[in-house]
Amino acid sequence: MAPSLLERVRTRLIAGQGEATPAHVAAALREEGVLLGDSAVLELVEVLRRELLGAGRLDPLLRLPGITDVLVNAPDSVWIDVGAGLVRSHITFTGEDEVRRLAQRLAASAGRRLDEAAPFVDARLANGARLHAVIPPLSSDGTAISIRIPRATGFSLQELRDSGSATPLMAELLADVIDSRLSFVISGGTGAGKTTVLGALLSCIGPKERLVIVEDSAELAPHCEHVVRMQARTANVEGAGVITMRDLVRQSLRMRPDRICIGEVRGAEVVELLTALNTGHEGGCGTVHANSATDVPARLEALALMAGLDRIAVHSLICAGLDCVIHVEREPEGKRVVQGIYSLERGADALAEVRAIAVTSDGVTRMGEHSEGFMSRLVSHRMDSQ
């Protein structure tokens, strides 16, 4: 069917507030002076349902096993990631107008707007996927859509080990970190697997512990018996009603948590997290964007300085509250691995220093020169928790 006719049928259905049923579609076709057989009408119904309710041409991609990302750069440039890096898809759009309509409809389904007054959107769709879209003139080459699809069920620590993402020794150390109630952050670049590893570790938490999770966009789904999940809220179309991560972290402290988890530390909420870790809330955790473990203190410092803390105070909180950094990387071929565990110690200049505890290279994990003191701390924490 010609795109122009498809658009006119779609417009008639929307104007008449009719659903994409065979009867409504056939009536719209008659008004356009077009007659089609039953099979053609049913095929058109399926296309329109995808256009009006689903993700349109992207629907088949979103149903692919193992899909993690769907990216639309242009009408003829659609990319996907099924766990082994980005590859170009065969899916194409008829033009910029179709891509823009899809982005606006997906935004509307999440209660957000996407137009000249609000040219970008970051929202969570009903199926749990995270949508980001931006339209011209912010995007020079046309509407850009990014959809990140969370895994239906989170990985377990055993699955990370079986897949080679964590060596047997690294998996054992990660389990010890959880059992000993150490506080940690998971660092890594975009798409390195921080949330995946965090979810696997949280699933190791025992049933007697109450876990409170705070996220900007809900992605974590750990297999825990006692978990409370909270999600930040953006402003509505009138610009009101925003609930920040910092607000939720403050609320979490009043909810009798045994552990507090921040899905991603990216703003002023770092102050509340570090303060909580220094006031008896052991076992807290989160993720942070950093290219290497050694960059984590600087990254946390930058976030805390923007929230009003001075440098020495930030590093004092880091050294006193955080026990370790778990760094994950994405290898050139697309495989995500736990690269190492690092401790945070106060240096001679009173600033936090990162020291290697265990590092994986070429599939082998080797203990670092500073591992002895850290292992003693693991035993001490485990005895205290018992």
ChimeraX attribute file (.defattr): number of C-alpha atoms within 10 A of each C-alpha:
attribute: neighborCount
match mode: 1-to-1
recipient: residues
	/A:1	7
	/A:2	6
	/A:3	10
	/A:4	9
	/A:5	13
	/A:6	14
	/A:7	13
	/A:8	14
	/A:9	24
	/A:10	20
	/A:11	13
	/A:12	18
	/A:13	20
	/A:14	13
	/A:15	9
	/A:16	11
	/A:17	10
	/A:18	14
	/A:19	16
	/A:20	24
	/A:21	17
	/A:22	16
	/A:23	14
	/A:24	18
	/A:25	22
	/A:26	22
	/A:27	17
	/A:28	20
	/A:29	19
	/A:30	13
	/A:31	12
	/A:32	13
	/A:33	8
	/A:34	11
	/A:35	13
	/A:36	12
	/A:37	8
	/A:38	11
	/A:39	9
	/A:40	11
	/A:41	18
	/A:42	18
	/A:43	11
	/A:44	21
	/A:45	20
	/A:46	15
	/A:47	16
	/A:48	22
	/A:49	16
	/A:50	17
	/A:51	20
	/A:52	18
	/A:53	13
	/A:54	16
	/A:55	17
	/A:56	21
	/A:57	17
	/A:58	20
	/A:59	12
	/A:60	11
	/A:61	20
	/A:62	19
	/A:63	10
	/A:64	12
	/A:65	10
	/A:66	15
	/A:67	18
	/A:68	21
	/A:69	22
	/A:70	24
	/A:71	21
	/A:72	24
	/A:73	17
	/A:74	18
	/A:75	20
	/A:76	16
	/A:77	15
	/A:78	22
	/A:79	20
	/A:80	23
	/A:81	20
	/A:82	16
	/A:83	16
	/A:84	17
	/A:85	17
	/A:86	15
	/A:87	12
	/A:88	13
	/A:89	16
	/A:90	10
	/A:91	15
	/A:92	15
	/A:93	17
	/A:94	10
	/A:95	12
	/A:96	16
	/A:97	13
	/A:98	18
	/A:99	23
	/A:100	22
	/A:101	15
	/A:102	22
	/A:103	28
	/A:104	21
	/A:105	20
	/A:106	28
	/A:107	22
	/A:108	14
	/A:109	16
	/A:110	15
	/A:111	13
	/A:112	20
	/A:113	20
	/A:114	21
	/A:115	14
	/A:116	11
	/A:117	7
	/A:118	12
	/A:119	16
	/A:120	23
	/A:121	21
	/A:122	18
	/A:123	23
	/A:124	23
	/A:125	18
	/A:126	10
	/A:127	9
	/A:128	16
	/A:129	20
	/A:130	19
	/A:131	21
	/A:132	19
	/A:133	24
	/A:134	23
	/A:135	23
	/A:136	15
	/A:137	11
	/A:138	13
	/A:139	14
	/A:140	10
	/A:141	13
	/A:142	20
	/A:143	27
	/A:144	25
	/A:145	23
	/A:146	20
	/A:147	22
	/A:148	21
	/A:149	20
	/A:150	21
	/A:151	17
	/A:152	10
	/A:153	11
	/A:154	20
	/A:155	19
	/A:156	20
	/A:157	24
	/A:158	15
	/A:159	14
	/A:160	20
	/A:161	18
	/A:162	12
	/A:163	13
	/A:164	15
	/A:165	24
	/A:166	27
	/A:167	20
	/A:168	16
	/A:169	16
	/A:170	23
	/A:171	19
	/A:172	14
	/A:173	17
	/A:174	21
	/A:175	18
	/A:176	17
	/A:177	22
	/A:178	21
	/A:179	20
	/A:180	21
	/A:181	23
	/A:182	21
	/A:183	23
	/A:184	26
	/A:185	25
	/A:186	26
	/A:187	28
	/A:188	26
	/A:189	16
	/A:190	13
	/A:191	18
	/A:192	22
	/A:193	22
	/A:194	27
	/A:195	23
	/A:196	22
	/A:197	27
	/A:198	25
	/A:199	22
	/A:200	23
	/A:201	22
	/A:202	24
	/A:203	20
	/A:204	17
	/A:205	22
	/A:206	15
	/A:207	13
	/A:208	10
	/A:209	14
	/A:210	19
	/A:211	27
	/A:212	22
	/A:213	27
	/A:214	27
	/A:215	22
	/A:216	21
	/A:217	20
	/A:218	18
	/A:219	22
	/A:220	23
	/A:221	22
	/A:222	22
	/A:223	20
	/A:224	17
	/A:225	14
	/A:226	13
	/A:227	17
	/A:228	15
	/A:229	15
	/A:230	18
	/A:231	17
	/A:232	17
	/A:233	16
	/A:234	16
	/A:235	12
	/A:236	12
	/A:237	11
	/A:238	6
	/A:239	8
	/A:240	9
	/A:241	11
	/A:242	12
	/A:243	14
	/A:244	18
	/A:245	26
	/A:246	19
	/A:247	15
	/A:248	21
	/A:249	25
	/A:250	14
	/A:251	12
	/A:252	21
	/A:253	17
	/A:254	8
	/A:255	13
	/A:256	12
	/A:257	19
	/A:258	17
	/A:259	24
	/A:260	27
	/A:261	27
	/A:262	25
	/A:263	26
	/A:264	23
	/A:265	25
	/A:266	18
	/A:267	17
	/A:268	21
	/A:269	22
	/A:270	25
	/A:271	22
	/A:272	18
	/A:273	25
	/A:274	25
	/A:275	17
	/A:276	20
	/A:277	24
	/A:278	17
	/A:279	9
	/A:280	11
	/A:281	20
	/A:282	23
	/A:283	23
	/A:284	28
	/A:285	29
	/A:286	23
	/A:287	23
	/A:288	24
	/A:289	20
	/A:290	20
	/A:291	17
	/A:292	17
	/A:293	27
	/A:294	19
	/A:295	16
	/A:296	24
	/A:297	20
	/A:298	17
	/A:299	17
	/A:300	23
	/A:301	23
	/A:302	17
	/A:303	19
	/A:304	24
	/A:305	17
	/A:306	11
	/A:307	14
	/A:308	11
	/A:309	16
	/A:310	12
	/A:311	15
	/A:312	14
	/A:313	14
	/A:314	25
	/A:315	26
	/A:316	17
	/A:317	18
	/A:318	25
	/A:319	23
	/A:320	16
	/A:321	25
	/A:322	23
	/A:323	25
	/A:324	26
	/A:325	28
	/A:326	25
	/A:327	29
	/A:328	27
	/A:329	23
	/A:330	20
	/A:331	13
	/A:332	9
	/A:333	9
	/A:334	16
	/A:335	16
	/A:336	24
	/A:337	25
	/A:338	30
	/A:339	25
	/A:340	24
	/A:341	27
	/A:342	25
	/A:343	23
	/A:344	25
	/A:345	20
	/A:346	15
	/A:347	12
	/A:348	8
	/A:349	8
	/A:350	14
	/A:351	19
	/A:352	25
	/A:353	21
	/A:354	20
	/A:355	19
	/A:356	21
	/A:357	23
	/A:358	21
	/A:359	19
	/A:360	18
	/A:361	11
	/A:362	5
	/A:363	13
	/A:364	12
	/A:365	18
	/A:366	16
	/A:367	16
	/A:368	15
	/A:369	11
	/A:370	14
	/A:371	18
	/A:372	12
	/A:373	11
	/A:374	16
	/A:375	15
	/A:376	11
	/A:377	15
	/A:378	21
	/A:379	14
	/A:380	12
	/A:381	18
	/A:382	17
	/A:383	10
	/A:384	10
	/A:385	11
	/A:386	7
